Amino acid sequence: MNDCVFCRLLGTEILVEDELARAFFDKYPVSEGHVLIVPKRHTSSFFDATQEEVASVRKLLKKVKEQIDERFHPDGYNIGVNVGEVAGQTIFHWHLHVIPRYSGDVGSVRWHA
């Protein structure tokens, strides 16, 4: 049995998805509206993704941004992938963070141990 939380997603509301990836709100958001876009195939690193998976995530990114813009009206975004524990990756199923930013937010997103 796979213990990966992103492979199971029990009770998680899916915002958008296609045959290769899905998007949902982060359970531990950095800011209001923080979304994760996760490929359905389990692989730990972005560098192991297929071109089709990267294209799927990119396509969903545009749809996610439209939904976040409509619902939360952010002033900017941080978009990123953490690869490896020292880079802040805590779930080893690669995923893209879509983090809305708002006027008055403090600094940029930084991961600290």
VMD Tcl script that builds the backbone (N, CA, C; Angstrom):
set m [mol new atoms 339]
animate dup $m
set s [atomselect $m all]
$s set {name element resname resid chain x y z} {
  {N N MET 1 A 0.837 -1.191 0.000}
  {CA C MET 1 A 0.000 0.000 0.000}
  {C C MET 1 A 0.876 1.247 0.000}
  {N N ASN 2 A 0.501 2.248 -0.789}
  {CA C ASN 2 A 1.259 3.486 -0.889}
  {C C ASN 2 A 0.870 4.428 0.255}
  {N N ASP 3 A 1.855 4.890 1.023}
  {CA C ASP 3 A 1.599 5.789 2.141}
  {C C ASP 3 A 1.619 7.262 1.742}
  {N N CYS 4 A 1.815 7.561 0.486}
  {CA C CYS 4 A 1.923 8.942 0.039}
  {C C CYS 4 A 0.577 9.652 0.180}
  {N N VAL 5 A 0.571 10.742 0.922}
  {CA C VAL 5 A -0.660 11.507 1.155}
  {C C VAL 5 A -1.230 12.060 -0.156}
  {N N PHE 6 A -0.391 12.382 -1.114}
  {CA C PHE 6 A -0.872 12.917 -2.389}
  {C C PHE 6 A -1.424 11.825 -3.302}
  {N N CYS 7 A -1.091 10.574 -3.036}
  {CA C CYS 7 A -1.648 9.473 -3.825}
  {C C CYS 7 A -3.033 9.085 -3.311}
  {N N ARG 8 A -3.296 9.341 -2.038}
  {CA C ARG 8 A -4.565 8.943 -1.427}
  {C C ARG 8 A -5.621 10.044 -1.498}
  {N N LEU 9 A -5.307 11.248 -1.059}
  {CA C LEU 9 A -6.199 12.414 -1.102}
  {C C LEU 9 A -7.618 12.143 -0.624}
  {N N LEU 10 A -7.742 11.459 0.461}
  {CA C LEU 10 A -9.061 11.151 1.007}
  {C C LEU 10 A -9.777 12.417 1.462}
  {N N GLY 11 A -10.978 12.622 0.971}
  {CA C GLY 11 A -11.796 13.753 1.389}
  {C C GLY 11 A -11.313 15.110 0.922}
  {N N THR 12 A -10.427 15.148 -0.046}
  {CA C THR 12 A -9.873 16.403 -0.538}
  {C C THR 12 A -10.700 16.922 -1.708}
  {N N GLU 13 A -11.086 18.196 -1.627}
  {CA C GLU 13 A -11.815 18.828 -2.735}
  {C C GLU 13 A -10.844 19.121 -3.871}
  {N N ILE 14 A -11.124 18.574 -5.047}
  {CA C ILE 14 A -10.288 18.816 -6.217}
  {C C ILE 14 A -10.828 20.034 -6.944}
  {N N LEU 15 A -9.979 21.043 -7.136}
  {CA C LEU 15 A -10.398 22.272 -7.810}
  {C C LEU 15 A -10.494 22.075 -9.321}
  {N N VAL 16 A -9.453 21.516 -9.908}
  {CA C VAL 16 A -9.403 21.193 -11.338}
  {C C VAL 16 A -8.515 19.967 -11.501}
  {N N GLU 17 A -8.761 19.221 -12.574}
  {CA C GLU 17 A -7.896 18.081 -12.866}
  {C C GLU 17 A -8.036 17.713 -14.328}
  {N N ASP 18 A -7.079 16.939 -14.789}
  {CA C ASP 18 A -7.142 16.316 -16.100}
  {C C ASP 18 A -6.629 14.893 -15.921}
  {N N GLU 19 A -6.304 14.234 -16.998}
  {CA C GLU 19 A -5.899 12.835 -16.898}
  {C C GLU 19 A -4.551 12.643 -16.206}
  {N N LEU 20 A -3.712 13.703 -16.117}
  {CA C LEU 20 A -2.365 13.543 -15.574}
  {C C LEU 20 A -2.113 14.249 -14.246}
  {N N ALA 21 A -2.935 15.228 -13.879}
  {CA C ALA 21 A -2.665 16.001 -12.660}
  {C C ALA 21 A -3.964 16.533 -12.062}
  {N N ARG 22 A -3.858 16.999 -10.815}
  {CA C ARG 22 A -5.008 17.589 -10.122}
  {C C ARG 22 A -4.531 18.708 -9.202}
  {N N ALA 23 A -5.455 19.595 -8.869}
  {CA C ALA 23 A -5.125 20.742 -8.017}
  {C C ALA 23 A -6.101 20.811 -6.854}
  {N N PHE 24 A -5.571 21.205 -5.694}
  {CA C PHE 24 A -6.394 21.319 -4.486}
  {C C PHE 24 A -5.720 22.293 -3.520}
  {N N PHE 25 A -6.502 22.792 -2.552}
  {CA C PHE 25 A -5.955 23.719 -1.572}
  {C C PHE 25 A -4.980 22.998 -0.645}
  {N N ASP 26 A -3.869 23.684 -0.332}
  {CA C ASP 26 A -2.875 23.168 0.601}
  {C C ASP 26 A -3.497 23.112 1.997}
  {N N LYS 27 A -3.301 22.010 2.715}
  {CA C LYS 27 A -3.844 21.877 4.075}
  {C C LYS 27 A -3.087 22.731 5.086}
  {N N TYR 28 A -1.882 23.188 4.719}
  {CA C TYR 28 A -1.071 24.046 5.591}
  {C C TYR 28 A -0.631 25.264 4.778}
  {N N PRO 29 A -1.569 26.138 4.435}
  {CA C PRO 29 A -1.281 27.222 3.489}
  {C C PRO 29 A -0.317 28.277 4.029}
  {N N VAL 30 A 0.503 28.775 3.119}
  {CA C VAL 30 A 1.389 29.901 3.415}
  {C C VAL 30 A 0.571 31.193 3.423}
  {N N SER 31 A -0.451 31.244 2.550}
  {CA C SER 31 A -1.358 32.388 2.494}
  {C C SER 31 A -2.734 31.896 2.061}
  {N N GLU 32 A -3.727 32.741 2.189}
  {CA C GLU 32 A -5.085 32.382 1.798}
  {C C GLU 32 A -5.129 32.070 0.299}
  {N N GLY 33 A -5.653 30.892 -0.042}
  {CA C GLY 33 A -5.749 30.495 -1.437}
  {C C GLY 33 A -4.595 29.659 -1.949}
  {N N HIS 34 A -3.653 29.275 -1.091}
  {CA C HIS 34 A -2.485 28.468 -1.472}
  {C C HIS 34 A -2.966 27.124 -2.033}
  {N N VAL 35 A -2.565 26.818 -3.268}
  {CA C VAL 35 A -2.993 25.611 -3.969}
  {C C VAL 35 A -1.774 24.779 -4.356}
  {N N LEU 36 A -1.953 23.469 -4.362}
  {CA C LEU 36 A -0.945 22.539 -4.856}
  {C C LEU 36 A -1.455 21.907 -6.144}
  {N N ILE 37 A -0.585 21.783 -7.120}
  {CA C ILE 37 A -0.893 21.048 -8.338}
  {C C ILE 37 A 0.008 19.823 -8.342}
  {N N VAL 38 A -0.615 18.646 -8.392}
  {CA C VAL 38 A 0.106 17.395 -8.170}
  {C C VAL 38 A -0.143 16.423 -9.324}
  {N N PRO 39 A 0.918 15.910 -9.927}
  {CA C PRO 39 A 0.739 14.865 -10.932}
  {C C PRO 39 A 0.126 13.620 -10.294}
  {N N LYS 40 A -0.661 12.898 -11.041}
  {CA C LYS 40 A -1.292 11.682 -10.517}
  {C C LYS 40 A -0.298 10.529 -10.402}
  {N N ARG 41 A 0.679 10.483 -11.293}
  {CA C ARG 41 A 1.695 9.432 -11.222}
  {C C ARG 41 A 2.663 9.778 -10.101}
  {N N HIS 42 A 2.938 8.809 -9.234}
  {CA C HIS 42 A 3.842 9.052 -8.113}
  {C C HIS 42 A 5.288 9.060 -8.584}
  {N N THR 43 A 5.935 10.182 -8.403}
  {CA C THR 43 A 7.383 10.304 -8.586}
  {C C THR 43 A 7.836 11.412 -7.651}
  {N N SER 44 A 8.961 11.245 -7.027}
  {CA C SER 44 A 9.359 12.162 -5.966}
  {C C SER 44 A 9.922 13.487 -6.457}
  {N N SER 45 A 10.499 13.519 -7.633}
  {CA C SER 45 A 11.199 14.725 -8.081}
  {C C SER 45 A 10.626 15.287 -9.378}
  {N N PHE 46 A 10.582 16.583 -9.458}
  {CA C PHE 46 A 10.204 17.269 -10.694}
  {C C PHE 46 A 11.063 16.779 -11.854}
  {N N PHE 47 A 12.315 16.473 -11.572}
  {CA C PHE 47 A 13.239 16.057 -12.624}
  {C C PHE 47 A 12.937 14.665 -13.173}
  {N N ASP 48 A 12.042 13.934 -12.510}
  {CA C ASP 48 A 11.599 12.627 -12.995}
  {C C ASP 48 A 10.284 12.723 -13.774}
  {N N ALA 49 A 9.725 13.905 -13.867}
  {CA C ALA 49 A 8.448 14.098 -14.559}
  {C C ALA 49 A 8.616 13.964 -16.065}
  {N N THR 50 A 7.567 13.490 -16.698}
  {CA C THR 50 A 7.570 13.432 -18.161}
  {C C THR 50 A 7.208 14.816 -18.715}
  {N N GLN 51 A 7.500 15.039 -19.973}
  {CA C GLN 51 A 7.116 16.304 -20.617}
  {C C GLN 51 A 5.605 16.485 -20.588}
  {N N GLU 52 A 4.876 15.394 -20.736}
  {CA C GLU 52 A 3.415 15.456 -20.704}
  {C C GLU 52 A 2.904 15.866 -19.324}
  {N N GLU 53 A 3.539 15.364 -18.271}
  {CA C GLU 53 A 3.134 15.741 -16.912}
  {C C GLU 53 A 3.413 17.212 -16.644}
  {N N VAL 54 A 4.565 17.687 -17.070}
  {CA C VAL 54 A 4.898 19.108 -16.886}
  {C C VAL 54 A 3.909 19.976 -17.660}
  {N N ALA 55 A 3.564 19.574 -18.881}
  {CA C ALA 55 A 2.595 20.328 -19.689}
  {C C ALA 55 A 1.225 20.337 -19.018}
  {N N SER 56 A 0.831 19.232 -18.437}
  {CA C SER 56 A -0.451 19.144 -17.737}
  {C C SER 56 A -0.478 20.080 -16.537}
  {N N VAL 57 A 0.583 20.064 -15.735}
  {CA C VAL 57 A 0.668 20.947 -14.566}
  {C C VAL 57 A 0.624 22.407 -15.013}
  {N N ARG 58 A 1.323 22.719 -16.077}
  {CA C ARG 58 A 1.325 24.100 -16.592}
  {C C ARG 58 A -0.077 24.519 -17.053}
  {N N LYS 59 A -0.785 23.615 -17.724}
  {CA C LYS 59 A -2.150 23.902 -18.176}
  {C C LYS 59 A -3.071 24.145 -16.974}
  {N N LEU 60 A -2.946 23.299 -15.944}
  {CA C LEU 60 A -3.772 23.475 -14.749}
  {C C LEU 60 A -3.411 24.745 -13.994}
  {N N LEU 61 A -2.151 25.159 -14.059}
  {CA C LEU 61 A -1.711 26.384 -13.399}
  {C C LEU 61 A -2.545 27.575 -13.862}
  {N N LYS 62 A -2.788 27.682 -15.148}
  {CA C LYS 62 A -3.582 28.796 -15.673}
  {C C LYS 62 A -5.015 28.746 -15.139}
  {N N LYS 63 A -5.591 27.552 -15.062}
  {CA C LYS 63 A -6.955 27.403 -14.538}
  {C C LYS 63 A -7.017 27.728 -13.053}
  {N N VAL 64 A -6.009 27.274 -12.309}
  {CA C VAL 64 A -5.938 27.554 -10.873}
  {C C VAL 64 A -5.822 29.059 -10.640}
  {N N LYS 65 A -4.960 29.730 -11.403}
  {CA C LYS 65 A -4.799 31.172 -11.247}
  {C C LYS 65 A -6.127 31.894 -11.469}
  {N N GLU 66 A -6.874 31.492 -12.493}
  {CA C GLU 66 A -8.181 32.116 -12.743}
  {C C GLU 66 A -9.103 31.959 -11.543}
  {N N GLN 67 A -9.129 30.774 -10.957}
  {CA C GLN 67 A -9.992 30.536 -9.795}
  {C C GLN 67 A -9.544 31.339 -8.575}
  {N N ILE 68 A -8.222 31.372 -8.335}
  {CA C ILE 68 A -7.706 32.136 -7.199}
  {C C ILE 68 A -7.978 33.624 -7.396}
  {N N ASP 69 A -7.725 34.137 -8.608}
  {CA C ASP 69 A -7.980 35.554 -8.889}
  {C C ASP 69 A -9.435 35.909 -8.594}
  {N N GLU 70 A -10.345 35.066 -9.045}
  {CA C GLU 70 A -11.776 35.337 -8.876}
  {C C GLU 70 A -12.203 35.274 -7.414}
  {N N ARG 71 A -11.653 34.324 -6.685}
  {CA C ARG 71 A -12.093 34.102 -5.298}
  {C C ARG 71 A -11.357 34.950 -4.261}
  {N N PHE 72 A -10.038 35.158 -4.454}
  {CA C PHE 72 A -9.224 35.793 -3.412}
  {C C PHE 72 A -8.632 37.142 -3.807}
  {N N HIS 73 A -8.552 37.466 -5.080}
  {CA C HIS 73 A -8.037 38.745 -5.576}
  {C C HIS 73 A -6.636 39.085 -5.050}
  {N N PRO 74 A -5.662 38.189 -5.227}
  {CA C PRO 74 A -4.310 38.481 -4.746}
  {C C PRO 74 A -3.634 39.565 -5.581}
  {N N ASP 75 A -2.550 40.103 -5.029}
  {CA C ASP 75 A -1.774 41.143 -5.709}
  {C C ASP 75 A -0.572 40.569 -6.462}
  {N N GLY 76 A -0.240 39.312 -6.213}
  {CA C GLY 76 A 0.885 38.662 -6.866}
  {C C GLY 76 A 0.892 37.189 -6.530}
  {N N TYR 77 A 1.921 36.504 -6.998}
  {CA C TYR 77 A 2.037 35.058 -6.783}
  {C C TYR 77 A 3.488 34.644 -6.580}
  {N N ASN 78 A 3.670 33.581 -5.790}
  {CA C ASN 78 A 4.891 32.784 -5.796}
  {C C ASN 78 A 4.497 31.437 -6.386}
  {N N ILE 79 A 5.275 30.963 -7.343}
  {CA C ILE 79 A 5.056 29.674 -7.982}
  {C C ILE 79 A 6.345 28.890 -7.813}
  {N N GLY 80 A 6.276 27.665 -7.272}
  {CA C GLY 80 A 7.532 26.958 -7.080}
  {C C GLY 80 A 7.411 25.488 -6.787}
  {N N VAL 81 A 8.542 24.809 -6.973}
  {CA C VAL 81 A 8.686 23.383 -6.713}
  {C C VAL 81 A 9.911 23.204 -5.819}
  {N N ASN 82 A 9.749 22.470 -4.734}
  {CA C ASN 82 A 10.877 22.134 -3.867}
  {C C ASN 82 A 11.341 20.732 -4.239}
  {N N VAL 83 A 12.642 20.578 -4.471}
  {CA C VAL 83 A 13.192 19.274 -4.847}
  {C C VAL 83 A 14.250 18.884 -3.816}
  {N N GLY 84 A 13.928 17.896 -3.007}
  {CA C GLY 84 A 14.855 17.405 -1.986}
  {C C GLY 84 A 14.601 18.030 -0.625}
  {N N GLU 85 A 14.956 17.282 0.392}
  {CA C GLU 85 A 14.729 17.713 1.768}
  {C C GLU 85 A 15.414 19.044 2.075}
  {N N VAL 86 A 16.658 19.225 1.625}
  {CA C VAL 86 A 17.372 20.464 1.925}
  {C C VAL 86 A 16.761 21.671 1.220}
  {N N ALA 87 A 15.922 21.417 0.218}
  {CA C ALA 87 A 15.232 22.503 -0.500}
  {C C ALA 87 A 13.835 22.751 0.065}
  {N N GLY 88 A 13.483 22.055 1.147}
  {CA C GLY 88 A 12.194 22.269 1.780}
  {C C GLY 88 A 11.118 21.274 1.399}
  {N N GLN 89 A 11.451 20.257 0.587}
  {CA C GLN 89 A 10.453 19.258 0.215}
  {C C GLN 89 A 10.164 18.374 1.416}
  {N N THR 90 A 8.888 18.280 1.800}
  {CA C THR 90 A 8.501 17.459 2.946}
  {C C THR 90 A 7.630 16.279 2.544}
  {N N ILE 91 A 6.982 16.362 1.375}
  {CA C ILE 91 A 6.215 15.241 0.831}
  {C C ILE 91 A 6.904 14.847 -0.464}
  {N N PHE 92 A 7.327 13.611 -0.553}
  {CA C PHE 92 A 8.157 13.194 -1.672}
  {C C PHE 92 A 7.331 12.605 -2.820}
  {N N HIS 93 A 6.397 13.437 -3.245}
  {CA C HIS 93 A 5.614 13.265 -4.475}
  {C C HIS 93 A 5.631 14.681 -5.047}
  {N N TRP 94 A 6.329 14.899 -6.163}
  {CA C TRP 94 A 6.563 16.274 -6.608}
  {C C TRP 94 A 5.250 16.999 -6.840}
  {N N HIS 95 A 5.277 18.300 -6.570}
  {CA C HIS 95 A 4.090 19.135 -6.683}
  {C C HIS 95 A 4.502 20.592 -6.851}
  {N N LEU 96 A 3.613 21.348 -7.451}
  {CA C LEU 96 A 3.839 22.768 -7.689}
  {C C LEU 96 A 3.017 23.577 -6.700}
  {N N HIS 97 A 3.669 24.501 -5.993}
  {CA C HIS 97 A 2.973 25.419 -5.087}
  {C C HIS 97 A 2.527 26.646 -5.874}
  {N N VAL 98 A 1.270 27.021 -5.707}
  {CA C VAL 98 A 0.726 28.260 -6.264}
  {C C VAL 98 A 0.302 29.078 -5.050}
  {N N ILE 99 A 1.121 30.081 -4.711}
  {CA C ILE 99 A 0.929 30.823 -3.468}
  {C C ILE 99 A 0.540 32.266 -3.783}
  {N N PRO 100 A -0.727 32.603 -3.539}
  {CA C PRO 100 A -1.146 33.993 -3.739}
  {C C PRO 100 A -0.432 34.902 -2.734}
  {N N ARG 101 A -0.080 36.092 -3.197}
  {CA C ARG 101 A 0.561 37.077 -2.312}
  {C C ARG 101 A -0.287 38.336 -2.285}
  {N N TYR 102 A -0.270 38.997 -1.151}
  {CA C TYR 102 A -1.125 40.154 -0.920}
  {C C TYR 102 A -0.295 41.336 -0.440}
  {N N SER 103 A -0.712 42.538 -0.822}
  {CA C SER 103 A -0.030 43.742 -0.337}
  {C C SER 103 A 0.035 43.670 1.174}
  {N N GLY 104 A 1.211 43.946 1.714}
  {CA C GLY 104 A 1.405 43.881 3.150}
  {C C GLY 104 A 1.994 42.566 3.629}
  {N N ASP 105 A 2.054 41.533 2.756}
  {CA C ASP 105 A 2.742 40.294 3.127}
  {C C ASP 105 A 4.180 40.632 3.492}
  {N N VAL 106 A 4.754 39.872 4.385}
  {CA C VAL 106 A 6.123 40.112 4.811}
  {C C VAL 106 A 7.079 39.300 3.946}
  {N N GLY 107 A 7.921 39.996 3.172}
  {CA C GLY 107 A 8.993 39.348 2.416}
  {C C GLY 107 A 8.517 38.302 1.433}
  {N N SER 108 A 9.459 37.471 1.002}
  {CA C SER 108 A 9.166 36.396 0.067}
  {C C SER 108 A 9.035 35.079 0.824}
  {N N VAL 109 A 8.644 34.047 0.123}
  {CA C VAL 109 A 8.521 32.740 0.751}
  {C C VAL 109 A 9.916 32.147 0.923}
  {N N ARG 110 A 10.248 31.785 2.129}
  {CA C ARG 110 A 11.535 31.159 2.439}
  {C C ARG 110 A 11.242 29.953 3.317}
  {N N TRP 111 A 11.957 28.865 3.095}
  {CA C TRP 111 A 11.779 27.664 3.900}
  {C C TRP 111 A 12.901 27.605 4.933}
  {N N HIS 112 A 12.538 27.390 6.186}
  {CA C HIS 112 A 13.525 27.320 7.269}
  {C C HIS 112 A 13.363 25.994 7.998}
  {N N ALA 113 A 14.475 25.417 8.388}
  {CA C ALA 113 A 14.443 24.160 9.143}
  {C C ALA 113 A 14.102 24.442 10.585}
}
mol reanalyze $m
mol bondsrecalc $m
mol representation Tube
mol addrep $m
